[in-house]
Amino acid sequence: MADKKITALTSLGTASAREDLLHVVDDPSGTPINKKVTIGEMMNALSAPVLLTDAAVTLTAATHGGRTVVVPDYQTDRIVTLPTPVAGLTIRFIYGGVNITQADLTITTAASTQLLKGAVAHIDSNADSIAVAGDASDDVKIKIDTFTGLDVTCVAFSTTVWFISGQVIGATVPVFS
């Protein structure tokens, strides 16, 4: 068995379990070393939430892709820029603060040729709830003002379109532009 190539091994397929082991090469571009990881450890590490700081940020596929991005209590208006879309890349935003009353969050694409398409439900704390939509014709950002709750997911459909869905809770209707 020690002389078998990985490609010659039998596939476990759908019988994979969280405790099964995978072979990994740690630091392949530096000092490579063979290590092991369970499927469960790998899944946990790759899906661990990422807490944003109180600063404008440009997200990356390596750090934020496939993960939940936790938006903190901002002290001022903040812009979060999505990475260049690659089909299937998913980023979910949730609010991890107590109550935003003055700051705004803008989620924007990295370029004017990368558009938002989809809808976000606005759950109005003062009146009627509505849905607002990005039409992928010219919408490159969504501005979310003074919210008290947030659960928005962006899924890259192609290299030019992000699908957006979710809900925002607050008194001000989010605006696509």
KOLSE-607703 format. One record per residue (C-alpha): residue number from 1; chain; x, y, z. Coordinates in Angstrom, 2 decimals, decimal comma, m for minus. Layout:
N
NODE     i   ch        c1        c2        c3
NODE   NUM    A         X         Y         Z
...
END
This chain:
177
NODE     i   ch        c1        c2        c3
NODE     1    A      0,00      0,00      0,00
NODE     2    A      2,85      2,41      0,69
NODE     3    A      3,88      2,28     m2,98
NODE     4    A      0,42      3,11     m4,36
NODE     5    A     m0,24      6,44     m6,01
NODE     6    A     m3,13      8,44     m4,57
NODE     7    A     m4,87      8,26     m7,95
NODE     8    A     m4,74      4,44     m7,78
NODE     9    A     m6,54      4,24     m4,42
NODE    10    A    m10,21      3,22     m4,16
NODE    11    A    m12,60      6,14     m3,80
NODE    12    A    m14,65      6,31     m0,61
NODE    13    A    m17,31      8,29     m2,46
NODE    14    A    m20,55      8,91     m0,56
NODE    15    A    m19,40      6,74      2,36
NODE    16    A    m17,12      9,58      3,55
NODE    17    A    m17,44     10,47      7,24
NODE    18    A    m16,24     13,44      9,29
NODE    19    A    m13,62     11,26     11,04
NODE    20    A    m12,06     10,03      7,78
NODE    21    A     m8,55     11,31      7,07
NODE    22    A     m7,23     13,35      4,17
NODE    23    A     m3,62     13,85      3,14
NODE    24    A     m2,53     17,48      2,90
NODE    25    A      0,70     19,21      2,03
NODE    26    A      1,18     22,10      4,46
NODE    27    A      2,98     25,19      3,10
NODE    28    A      3,51     23,89     m0,48
NODE    29    A      5,07     27,15     m1,69
NODE    30    A      7,41     27,43      1,33
NODE    31    A      8,70     24,41      3,24
NODE    32    A      6,27     21,63      2,28
NODE    33    A      5,46     19,00      4,88
NODE    34    A      2,99     16,10      4,74
NODE    35    A      0,21     16,22      7,31
NODE    36    A     m3,22     14,75      7,94
NODE    37    A     m6,61     16,32      8,65
NODE    38    A    m10,01     14,79      9,26
NODE    39    A    m12,80     15,73      6,91
NODE    40    A    m14,59     17,28      9,91
NODE    41    A    m11,58     19,41     10,89
NODE    42    A    m11,21     20,61      7,32
NODE    43    A    m14,90     21,45      6,97
NODE    44    A    m14,88     23,35     10,27
NODE    45    A    m11,74     25,30      9,35
NODE    46    A    m13,05     26,25      5,90
NODE    47    A    m16,44     27,39      7,21
NODE    48    A    m15,38     29,22     10,38
NODE    49    A    m16,99     32,69     10,57
NODE    50    A    m14,89     35,77      9,81
NODE    51    A    m15,47     38,85     12,00
NODE    52    A    m15,01     42,13     10,16
NODE    53    A    m13,32     45,03     11,89
NODE    54    A    m14,73     48,55     12,07
NODE    55    A    m13,07     49,54      8,79
NODE    56    A    m13,71     49,48      5,06
NODE    57    A    m12,60     46,14      3,64
NODE    58    A    m12,15     44,37      0,33
NODE    59    A    m13,08     40,72      0,76
NODE    60    A    m11,07     37,90     m0,83
NODE    61    A    m12,15     34,47     m2,00
NODE    62    A     m9,35     32,87      0,05
NODE    63    A    m10,35     34,47      3,36
NODE    64    A    m14,11     35,02      3,00
NODE    65    A    m15,31     32,56      0,33
NODE    66    A    m17,75     29,94      1,58
NODE    67    A    m17,83     31,58      4,98
NODE    68    A    m20,15     33,64      7,10
NODE    69    A    m18,92     37,21      7,43
NODE    70    A    m19,98     38,77     10,73
NODE    71    A    m20,67     42,51     10,52
NODE    72    A    m19,86     44,29     13,82
NODE    73    A    m21,32     47,44     15,34
NODE    74    A    m19,90     50,10     13,04
NODE    75    A    m19,09     53,55     14,40
NODE    76    A    m19,39     55,16     10,99
NODE    77    A    m20,51     54,27      7,44
NODE    78    A    m18,54     51,33      6,00
NODE    79    A    m18,03     49,90      2,52
NODE    80    A    m17,44     46,17      2,03
NODE    81    A    m16,21     45,27     m1,45
NODE    82    A    m16,92     41,80     m2,80
NODE    83    A    m14,07     39,90     m4,47
NODE    84    A    m14,05     39,31     m8,21
NODE    85    A    m16,85     36,78     m8,76
NODE    86    A    m16,08     33,19     m9,74
NODE    87    A    m19,09     30,95    m10,37
NODE    88    A    m20,13     29,29     m7,12
NODE    89    A    m18,23     31,60     m4,76
NODE    90    A    m20,56     32,30     m1,82
NODE    91    A    m20,33     34,87      0,97
NODE    92    A    m22,96     35,23      3,68
NODE    93    A    m23,27     38,38      5,80
NODE    94    A    m24,88     38,38      9,25
NODE    95    A    m25,06     41,06     11,90
NODE    96    A    m23,13     40,28     15,07
NODE    97    A    m23,72     43,48     16,96
NODE    98    A    m26,29     44,82     19,36
NODE    99    A    m28,06     47,62     17,52
NODE   100    A    m26,87     49,91     14,75
NODE   101    A    m28,54     53,27     14,96
NODE   102    A    m26,27     55,63     13,01
NODE   103    A    m23,90     53,70     10,75
NODE   104    A    m24,56     52,34      7,26
NODE   105    A    m23,20     49,30      5,42
NODE   106    A    m22,65     49,33      1,67
NODE   107    A    m21,89     46,04     m0,07
NODE   108    A    m20,39     46,75     m3,48
NODE   109    A    m18,85     44,84     m6,35
NODE   110    A    m15,18     45,20     m7,22
NODE   111    A    m15,85     46,70    m10,67
NODE   112    A    m18,64     48,45    m12,57
NODE   113    A    m18,88     45,41    m14,88
NODE   114    A    m19,73     43,13    m11,92
NODE   115    A    m23,43     43,45    m11,13
NODE   116    A    m25,92     42,50     m8,41
NODE   117    A    m29,08     40,59     m9,29
NODE   118    A    m31,75     39,33     m6,91
NODE   119    A    m33,82     40,63     m4,03
NODE   120    A    m33,49     41,40     m0,35
NODE   121    A    m36,52     41,42      1,93
NODE   122    A    m36,75     44,54      4,05
NODE   123    A    m38,43     43,81      7,35
NODE   124    A    m39,51     47,26      8,43
NODE   125    A    m39,45     47,99     12,12
NODE   126    A    m41,73     51,02     11,58
NODE   127    A    m44,25     50,07      8,89
NODE   128    A    m44,77     47,69      5,97
NODE   129    A    m42,18     45,16      4,86
NODE   130    A    m41,19     45,05      1,18
NODE   131    A    m38,70     43,44     m1,17
NODE   132    A    m36,06     45,47     m2,99
NODE   133    A    m34,23     44,11     m6,00
NODE   134    A    m31,07     44,49     m8,03
NODE   135    A    m31,69     43,88    m11,73
NODE   136    A    m28,13     43,10    m12,94
NODE   137    A    m28,39     45,84    m15,57
NODE   138    A    m26,53     48,54    m13,68
NODE   139    A    m26,70     47,74     m9,94
NODE   140    A    m23,24     47,41     m8,40
NODE   141    A    m24,03     48,08     m4,73
NODE   142    A    m26,62     47,87     m2,03
NODE   143    A    m26,72     50,47      0,74
NODE   144    A    m28,14     49,24      4,04
NODE   145    A    m28,87     52,04      6,51
NODE   146    A    m29,37     51,88     10,28
NODE   147    A    m30,20     48,20     10,48
NODE   148    A    m30,85     46,06     13,54
NODE   149    A    m30,65     42,71     11,79
NODE   150    A    m28,97     41,37      8,67
NODE   151    A    m28,73     38,02      6,87
NODE   152    A    m27,67     38,51      3,25
NODE   153    A    m26,01     35,99      0,95
NODE   154    A    m24,10     36,77     m2,24
NODE   155    A    m23,51     33,91     m4,68
NODE   156    A    m21,37     34,43     m7,78
NODE   157    A    m23,19     33,18    m10,86
NODE   158    A    m20,44     34,09    m13,32
NODE   159    A    m17,49     36,45    m13,60
NODE   160    A    m19,92     39,36    m13,97
NODE   161    A    m23,02     38,57    m11,87
NODE   162    A    m23,54     38,18     m8,12
NODE   163    A    m26,92     36,81     m7,02
NODE   164    A    m28,01     38,45     m3,77
NODE   165    A    m30,74     37,33     m1,39
NODE   166    A    m31,67     37,60      2,25
NODE   167    A    m33,24     39,98      4,69
NODE   168    A    m32,51     43,26      6,39
NODE   169    A    m34,31     44,40      9,52
NODE   170    A    m34,57     48,12     10,22
NODE   171    A    m36,47     51,34      9,66
NODE   172    A    m34,77     52,30      6,36
NODE   173    A    m35,33     50,44      3,08
NODE   174    A    m32,06     49,19      1,50
NODE   175    A    m31,26     50,76     m1,86
NODE   176    A    m29,65     49,14     m4,91
NODE   177    A    m27,76     51,44     m7,26
END
